[in-house]
Amino acid sequence: MATFFAGMGLFGLIAPAALVRPFGIRASTPESRSEVRAVYGGFGIAIAVLLAVAVPDVAGMRRGIAVAVAAALLGMAFGRVVSRAVDRPTRFYPIWFYCCVEIVAAGMLLGAAAG
């Protein structure tokens, strides 16, 4: 999972406009690209680092990190469900694809935290 977040983070930092294009978002200004780099790039890298720290259970932080990242993913999935109720997106990709990824990843992290 750390690899996934690192990849998303690097992609967000290097090619912000390409990252959000599937969502119909145009990152055409320096401000919009900065926002994508911060939210997708910087956040993704930070989560990847946290998950990497969780692997060897540095200072006993594994459970807390896993639960915190799972909560963030579930929050993202919840936002997509609210969007479904309000905006009614109909295509599976990208909205529902990423909702499923977020829910599965959260479940895996919660399972790791419990075990």
VMD Tcl script that builds the backbone (N, CA, C; Angstrom):
set m [mol new atoms 345]
animate dup $m
set s [atomselect $m all]
$s set {name element resname resid chain x y z} {
  {N N MET 1 A 0.815 -1.178 0.000}
  {CA C MET 1 A 0.000 0.000 0.000}
  {C C MET 1 A 0.872 1.261 0.000}
  {N N ALA 2 A 2.012 1.185 0.699}
  {CA C ALA 2 A 2.932 2.324 0.702}
  {C C ALA 2 A 3.405 2.618 -0.719}
  {N N THR 3 A 3.638 1.568 -1.491}
  {CA C THR 3 A 4.078 1.742 -2.878}
  {C C THR 3 A 3.007 2.441 -3.706}
  {N N PHE 4 A 1.745 2.073 -3.500}
  {CA C PHE 4 A 0.643 2.719 -4.215}
  {C C PHE 4 A 0.608 4.211 -3.906}
  {N N PHE 5 A 0.668 4.554 -2.617}
  {CA C PHE 5 A 0.632 5.963 -2.234}
  {C C PHE 5 A 1.860 6.719 -2.737}
  {N N ALA 6 A 3.016 6.070 -2.694}
  {CA C ALA 6 A 4.228 6.720 -3.206}
  {C C ALA 6 A 4.090 6.988 -4.701}
  {N N GLY 7 A 3.556 6.009 -5.425}
  {CA C GLY 7 A 3.358 6.196 -6.868}
  {C C GLY 7 A 2.381 7.316 -7.170}
  {N N MET 8 A 1.257 7.336 -6.442}
  {CA C MET 8 A 0.273 8.400 -6.632}
  {C C MET 8 A 0.899 9.756 -6.280}
  {N N GLY 9 A 1.646 9.784 -5.187}
  {CA C GLY 9 A 2.278 11.030 -4.769}
  {C C GLY 9 A 3.261 11.554 -5.790}
  {N N LEU 10 A 4.117 10.666 -6.281}
  {CA C LEU 10 A 5.095 11.092 -7.298}
  {C C LEU 10 A 4.399 11.545 -8.574}
  {N N PHE 11 A 3.385 10.813 -8.988}
  {CA C PHE 11 A 2.626 11.194 -10.182}
  {C C PHE 11 A 1.986 12.559 -9.986}
  {N N GLY 12 A 1.430 12.799 -8.796}
  {CA C GLY 12 A 0.825 14.097 -8.496}
  {C C GLY 12 A 1.825 15.230 -8.507}
  {N N LEU 13 A 3.031 14.960 -8.050}
  {CA C LEU 13 A 4.067 15.993 -8.047}
  {C C LEU 13 A 4.599 16.265 -9.447}
  {N N ILE 14 A 4.773 15.211 -10.237}
  {CA C ILE 14 A 5.393 15.338 -11.558}
  {C C ILE 14 A 4.406 15.768 -12.637}
  {N N ALA 15 A 3.209 15.187 -12.609}
  {CA C ALA 15 A 2.230 15.442 -13.686}
  {C C ALA 15 A 0.848 15.717 -13.103}
  {N N PRO 16 A 0.688 16.835 -12.407}
  {CA C PRO 16 A -0.600 17.090 -11.739}
  {C C PRO 16 A -1.794 17.142 -12.688}
  {N N ALA 17 A -1.623 17.731 -13.851}
  {CA C ALA 17 A -2.753 17.833 -14.781}
  {C C ALA 17 A -3.175 16.454 -15.271}
  {N N ALA 18 A -2.229 15.588 -15.534}
  {CA C ALA 18 A -2.546 14.235 -16.000}
  {C C ALA 18 A -3.238 13.423 -14.918}
  {N N LEU 19 A -2.880 13.639 -13.669}
  {CA C LEU 19 A -3.474 12.884 -12.574}
  {C C LEU 19 A -4.965 13.152 -12.431}
  {N N VAL 20 A -5.379 14.391 -12.571}
  {CA C VAL 20 A -6.795 14.732 -12.366}
  {C C VAL 20 A -7.624 14.718 -13.647}
  {N N ARG 21 A -6.993 14.543 -14.780}
  {CA C ARG 21 A -7.715 14.548 -16.058}
  {C C ARG 21 A -8.858 13.531 -16.110}
  {N N PRO 22 A -8.701 12.282 -15.609}
  {CA C PRO 22 A -9.818 11.329 -15.670}
  {C C PRO 22 A -11.072 11.804 -14.936}
  {N N PHE 23 A -10.923 12.750 -14.035}
  {CA C PHE 23 A -12.068 13.278 -13.283}
  {C C PHE 23 A -12.692 14.488 -13.963}
  {N N GLY 24 A -12.178 14.853 -15.135}
  {CA C GLY 24 A -12.710 16.006 -15.850}
  {C C GLY 24 A -12.227 17.329 -15.283}
  {N N ILE 25 A -11.146 17.280 -14.525}
  {CA C ILE 25 A -10.589 18.489 -13.915}
  {C C ILE 25 A -9.422 18.958 -14.768}
  {N N ARG 26 A -9.384 20.257 -15.047}
  {CA C ARG 26 A -8.271 20.833 -15.789}
  {C C ARG 26 A -7.387 21.605 -14.823}
  {N N ALA 27 A -6.188 21.121 -14.637}
  {CA C ALA 27 A -5.219 21.828 -13.801}
  {C C ALA 27 A -4.373 22.690 -14.741}
  {N N SER 28 A -4.955 23.810 -15.143}
  {CA C SER 28 A -4.346 24.619 -16.188}
  {C C SER 28 A -3.651 25.882 -15.679}
  {N N THR 29 A -3.736 26.134 -14.396}
  {CA C THR 29 A -3.080 27.321 -13.839}
  {C C THR 29 A -2.049 26.885 -12.796}
  {N N PRO 30 A -1.084 27.747 -12.513}
  {CA C PRO 30 A -0.111 27.397 -11.465}
  {C C PRO 30 A -0.793 27.096 -10.127}
  {N N GLU 31 A -1.858 27.818 -9.827}
  {CA C GLU 31 A -2.570 27.600 -8.560}
  {C C GLU 31 A -3.240 26.232 -8.518}
  {N N SER 32 A -3.875 25.855 -9.615}
  {CA C SER 32 A -4.556 24.552 -9.636}
  {C C SER 32 A -3.544 23.405 -9.597}
  {N N ARG 33 A -2.432 23.548 -10.301}
  {CA C ARG 33 A -1.395 22.512 -10.253}
  {C C ARG 33 A -0.778 22.437 -8.865}
  {N N SER 34 A -0.636 23.567 -8.196}
  {CA C SER 34 A -0.124 23.582 -6.827}
  {C C SER 34 A -1.056 22.813 -5.896}
  {N N GLU 35 A -2.344 22.996 -6.072}
  {CA C GLU 35 A -3.328 22.300 -5.240}
  {C C GLU 35 A -3.246 20.790 -5.443}
  {N N VAL 36 A -3.139 20.370 -6.693}
  {CA C VAL 36 A -3.027 18.938 -6.982}
  {C C VAL 36 A -1.722 18.393 -6.400}
  {N N ARG 37 A -0.646 19.132 -6.570}
  {CA C ARG 37 A 0.638 18.673 -6.014}
  {C C ARG 37 A 0.576 18.553 -4.499}
  {N N ALA 38 A -0.130 19.466 -3.851}
  {CA C ALA 38 A -0.233 19.423 -2.386}
  {C C ALA 38 A -1.110 18.266 -1.928}
  {N N VAL 39 A -2.323 18.178 -2.479}
  {CA C VAL 39 A -3.308 17.217 -1.981}
  {C C VAL 39 A -3.010 15.798 -2.451}
  {N N TYR 40 A -2.657 15.624 -3.705}
  {CA C TYR 40 A -2.359 14.279 -4.205}
  {C C TYR 40 A -0.883 13.949 -4.056}
  {N N GLY 41 A -0.035 14.890 -4.385}
  {CA C GLY 41 A 1.405 14.641 -4.329}
  {C C GLY 41 A 1.958 14.584 -2.926}
  {N N GLY 42 A 1.895 15.690 -2.229}
  {CA C GLY 42 A 2.461 15.759 -0.884}
  {C C GLY 42 A 1.773 14.837 0.096}
  {N N PHE 43 A 0.456 14.782 0.046}
  {CA C PHE 43 A -0.285 13.894 0.940}
  {C C PHE 43 A 0.053 12.435 0.650}
  {N N GLY 44 A 0.110 12.070 -0.627}
  {CA C GLY 44 A 0.443 10.695 -1.001}
  {C C GLY 44 A 1.815 10.283 -0.505}
  {N N ILE 45 A 2.788 11.166 -0.660}
  {CA C ILE 45 A 4.144 10.872 -0.185}
  {C C ILE 45 A 4.149 10.743 1.337}
  {N N ALA 46 A 3.463 11.628 2.036}
  {CA C ALA 46 A 3.410 11.573 3.503}
  {C C ALA 46 A 2.780 10.263 3.982}
  {N N ILE 47 A 1.707 9.833 3.345}
  {CA C ILE 47 A 1.054 8.580 3.727}
  {C C ILE 47 A 1.982 7.403 3.429}
  {N N ALA 48 A 2.679 7.444 2.311}
  {CA C ALA 48 A 3.627 6.372 1.983}
  {C C ALA 48 A 4.716 6.256 3.048}
  {N N VAL 49 A 5.218 7.393 3.507}
  {CA C VAL 49 A 6.245 7.385 4.557}
  {C C VAL 49 A 5.678 6.804 5.848}
  {N N LEU 50 A 4.479 7.214 6.220}
  {CA C LEU 50 A 3.851 6.661 7.427}
  {C C LEU 50 A 3.690 5.150 7.323}
  {N N LEU 51 A 3.215 4.681 6.187}
  {CA C LEU 51 A 3.027 3.240 6.015}
  {C C LEU 51 A 4.359 2.499 6.020}
  {N N ALA 52 A 5.403 3.112 5.484}
  {CA C ALA 52 A 6.734 2.499 5.531}
  {C C ALA 52 A 7.231 2.401 6.972}
  {N N VAL 53 A 6.943 3.405 7.788}
  {CA C VAL 53 A 7.309 3.379 9.208}
  {C C VAL 53 A 6.523 2.286 9.931}
  {N N ALA 54 A 5.303 2.020 9.473}
  {CA C ALA 54 A 4.455 1.015 10.123}
  {C C ALA 54 A 4.941 -0.412 9.874}
  {N N VAL 55 A 5.621 -0.640 8.754}
  {CA C VAL 55 A 6.049 -2.005 8.422}
  {C C VAL 55 A 6.923 -2.606 9.520}
  {N N PRO 56 A 8.014 -1.944 9.916}
  {CA C PRO 56 A 8.816 -2.526 11.004}
  {C C PRO 56 A 8.265 -2.187 12.392}
  {N N ASP 57 A 7.116 -1.534 12.444}
  {CA C ASP 57 A 6.454 -1.145 13.696}
  {C C ASP 57 A 7.366 -0.252 14.540}
  {N N VAL 58 A 7.903 0.779 13.915}
  {CA C VAL 58 A 8.778 1.734 14.590}
  {C C VAL 58 A 8.049 2.340 15.779}
  {N N ALA 59 A 8.631 2.210 16.941}
  {CA C ALA 59 A 8.095 2.760 18.197}
  {C C ALA 59 A 6.661 2.311 18.480}
  {N N GLY 60 A 6.287 1.134 17.979}
  {CA C GLY 60 A 4.953 0.615 18.252}
  {C C GLY 60 A 3.832 1.392 17.585}
  {N N MET 61 A 4.126 2.052 16.460}
  {CA C MET 61 A 3.133 2.914 15.813}
  {C C MET 61 A 2.290 2.213 14.755}
  {N N ARG 62 A 2.517 0.947 14.467}
  {CA C ARG 62 A 1.838 0.266 13.354}
  {C C ARG 62 A 0.320 0.376 13.446}
  {N N ARG 63 A -0.240 0.004 14.568}
  {CA C ARG 63 A -1.704 -0.013 14.698}
  {C C ARG 63 A -2.284 1.390 14.491}
  {N N GLY 64 A -1.710 2.385 15.131}
  {CA C GLY 64 A -2.220 3.754 14.998}
  {C C GLY 64 A -2.126 4.276 13.583}
  {N N ILE 65 A -1.014 3.990 12.923}
  {CA C ILE 65 A -0.850 4.431 11.531}
  {C C ILE 65 A -1.874 3.735 10.647}
  {N N ALA 66 A -2.023 2.430 10.811}
  {CA C ALA 66 A -2.965 1.680 9.976}
  {C C ALA 66 A -4.389 2.193 10.159}
  {N N VAL 67 A -4.783 2.435 11.388}
  {CA C VAL 67 A -6.140 2.928 11.651}
  {C C VAL 67 A -6.314 4.347 11.096}
  {N N ALA 68 A -5.322 5.199 11.263}
  {CA C ALA 68 A -5.422 6.579 10.762}
  {C C ALA 68 A -5.526 6.620 9.242}
  {N N VAL 69 A -4.703 5.836 8.554}
  {CA C VAL 69 A -4.762 5.823 7.090}
  {C C VAL 69 A -6.072 5.189 6.623}
  {N N ALA 70 A -6.529 4.136 7.319}
  {CA C ALA 70 A -7.820 3.525 6.975}
  {C C ALA 70 A -8.948 4.546 7.135}
  {N N ALA 71 A -8.910 5.329 8.199}
  {CA C ALA 71 A -9.944 6.352 8.418}
  {C C ALA 71 A -9.919 7.387 7.296}
  {N N ALA 72 A -8.731 7.786 6.868}
  {CA C ALA 72 A -8.632 8.750 5.765}
  {C C ALA 72 A -9.224 8.161 4.486}
  {N N LEU 73 A -8.907 6.905 4.204}
  {CA C LEU 73 A -9.446 6.255 3.007}
  {C C LEU 73 A -10.969 6.115 3.079}
  {N N LEU 74 A -11.472 5.744 4.240}
  {CA C LEU 74 A -12.920 5.630 4.390}
  {C C LEU 74 A -13.601 6.991 4.266}
  {N N GLY 75 A -12.947 8.035 4.728}
  {CA C GLY 75 A -13.474 9.384 4.545}
  {C C GLY 75 A -13.553 9.757 3.079}
  {N N MET 76 A -12.534 9.368 2.314}
  {CA C MET 76 A -12.560 9.637 0.874}
  {C C MET 76 A -13.700 8.858 0.211}
  {N N ALA 77 A -13.852 7.583 0.575}
  {CA C ALA 77 A -14.928 6.770 0.015}
  {C C ALA 77 A -16.294 7.365 0.377}
  {N N PHE 78 A -16.435 7.828 1.612}
  {CA C PHE 78 A -17.687 8.457 2.037}
  {C C PHE 78 A -17.994 9.683 1.179}
  {N N GLY 79 A -16.982 10.489 0.890}
  {CA C GLY 79 A -17.184 11.651 0.027}
  {C C GLY 79 A -17.685 11.257 -1.350}
  {N N ARG 80 A -17.197 10.127 -1.863}
  {CA C ARG 80 A -17.669 9.650 -3.169}
  {C C ARG 80 A -19.123 9.185 -3.098}
  {N N VAL 81 A -19.505 8.562 -1.988}
  {CA C VAL 81 A -20.889 8.127 -1.809}
  {C C VAL 81 A -21.812 9.346 -1.722}
  {N N VAL 82 A -21.388 10.368 -0.999}
  {CA C VAL 82 A -22.177 11.611 -0.932}
  {C C VAL 82 A -22.306 12.208 -2.331}
  {N N SER 83 A -21.216 12.190 -3.090}
  {CA C SER 83 A -21.262 12.707 -4.454}
  {C C SER 83 A -22.262 11.930 -5.297}
  {N N ARG 84 A -22.341 10.627 -5.074}
  {CA C ARG 84 A -23.307 9.799 -5.815}
  {C C ARG 84 A -24.733 10.250 -5.504}
  {N N ALA 85 A -24.981 10.551 -4.243}
  {CA C ALA 85 A -26.320 10.978 -3.842}
  {C C ALA 85 A -26.657 12.371 -4.366}
  {N N VAL 86 A -25.678 13.248 -4.411}
  {CA C VAL 86 A -25.917 14.641 -4.796}
  {C C VAL 86 A -25.777 14.860 -6.303}
  {N N ASP 87 A -24.684 14.362 -6.882}
  {CA C ASP 87 A -24.370 14.658 -8.286}
  {C C ASP 87 A -24.762 13.561 -9.260}
  {N N ARG 88 A -24.942 12.361 -8.758}
  {CA C ARG 88 A -25.338 11.228 -9.576}
  {C C ARG 88 A -24.358 10.860 -10.692}
  {N N PRO 89 A -23.065 10.692 -10.408}
  {CA C PRO 89 A -22.157 10.223 -11.465}
  {C C PRO 89 A -22.573 8.812 -11.881}
  {N N THR 90 A -22.515 8.511 -13.158}
  {CA C THR 90 A -23.019 7.226 -13.634}
  {C C THR 90 A -21.920 6.269 -14.080}
  {N N ARG 91 A -20.787 6.780 -14.496}
  {CA C ARG 91 A -19.714 5.898 -14.981}
  {C C ARG 91 A -19.021 5.213 -13.808}
  {N N PHE 92 A -18.581 3.992 -14.026}
  {CA C PHE 92 A -17.848 3.275 -12.980}
  {C C PHE 92 A -16.481 3.907 -12.743}
  {N N TYR 93 A -15.796 4.236 -13.847}
  {CA C TYR 93 A -14.466 4.850 -13.727}
  {C C TYR 93 A -14.589 6.338 -13.977}
  {N N PRO 94 A -14.014 7.167 -13.164}
  {CA C PRO 94 A -13.072 6.876 -12.091}
  {C C PRO 94 A -13.699 6.807 -10.696}
  {N N ILE 95 A -14.904 7.355 -10.532}
  {CA C ILE 95 A -15.477 7.532 -9.192}
  {C C ILE 95 A -15.614 6.210 -8.440}
  {N N TRP 96 A -16.357 5.262 -9.006}
  {CA C TRP 96 A -16.626 4.024 -8.271}
  {C C TRP 96 A -15.407 3.127 -8.205}
  {N N PHE 97 A -14.559 3.176 -9.224}
  {CA C PHE 97 A -13.317 2.405 -9.183}
  {C C PHE 97 A -12.498 2.804 -7.957}
  {N N TYR 98 A -12.301 4.106 -7.792}
  {CA C TYR 98 A -11.488 4.569 -6.660}
  {C C TYR 98 A -12.207 4.382 -5.328}
  {N N CYS 99 A -13.520 4.453 -5.323}
  {CA C CYS 99 A -14.275 4.173 -4.101}
  {C C CYS 99 A -14.010 2.735 -3.661}
  {N N CYS 100 A -14.060 1.810 -4.601}
  {CA C CYS 100 A -13.781 0.403 -4.282}
  {C C CYS 100 A -12.345 0.219 -3.799}
  {N N VAL 101 A -11.404 0.851 -4.467}
  {CA C VAL 101 A -9.996 0.767 -4.050}
  {C C VAL 101 A -9.844 1.279 -2.625}
  {N N GLU 102 A -10.472 2.399 -2.328}
  {CA C GLU 102 A -10.365 2.988 -0.983}
  {C C GLU 102 A -10.967 2.079 0.088}
  {N N ILE 103 A -12.101 1.487 -0.201}
  {CA C ILE 103 A -12.744 0.606 0.776}
  {C C ILE 103 A -11.930 -0.663 0.991}
  {N N VAL 104 A -11.450 -1.263 -0.083}
  {CA C VAL 104 A -10.632 -2.480 0.044}
  {C C VAL 104 A -9.336 -2.179 0.790}
  {N N ALA 105 A -8.681 -1.093 0.442}
  {CA C ALA 105 A -7.431 -0.729 1.119}
  {C C ALA 105 A -7.670 -0.445 2.589}
  {N N ALA 106 A -8.755 0.229 2.912}
  {CA C ALA 106 A -9.075 0.502 4.320}
  {C C ALA 106 A -9.309 -0.796 5.064}
  {N N GLY 107 A -10.024 -1.711 4.444}
  {CA C GLY 107 A -10.264 -3.010 5.069}
  {C C GLY 107 A -8.966 -3.761 5.331}
  {N N MET 108 A -8.063 -3.723 4.366}
  {CA C MET 108 A -6.765 -4.382 4.551}
  {C C MET 108 A -5.992 -3.756 5.697}
  {N N LEU 109 A -6.010 -2.447 5.776}
  {CA C LEU 109 A -5.295 -1.760 6.865}
  {C C LEU 109 A -5.926 -2.052 8.218}
  {N N LEU 110 A -7.248 -2.072 8.273}
  {CA C LEU 110 A -7.913 -2.386 9.540}
  {C C LEU 110 A -7.640 -3.834 9.955}
  {N N GLY 111 A -7.586 -4.720 8.965}
  {CA C GLY 111 A -7.227 -6.108 9.256}
  {C C GLY 111 A -5.817 -6.212 9.795}
  {N N ALA 112 A -4.899 -5.459 9.198}
  {CA C ALA 112 A -3.509 -5.457 9.686}
  {C C ALA 112 A -3.431 -4.878 11.091}
  {N N ALA 113 A -4.241 -3.872 11.364}
  {CA C ALA 113 A -4.227 -3.252 12.710}
  {C C ALA 113 A -4.759 -4.217 13.754}
  {N N ALA 114 A -5.726 -5.030 13.366}
  {CA C ALA 114 A -6.324 -5.962 14.322}
  {C C ALA 114 A -5.421 -7.172 14.567}
  {N N GLY 115 A -4.587 -7.514 13.547}
  {CA C GLY 115 A -3.772 -8.725 13.667}
  {C C GLY 115 A -2.447 -8.474 14.120}
}
mol reanalyze $m
mol bondsrecalc $m
mol representation Tube
mol addrep $m
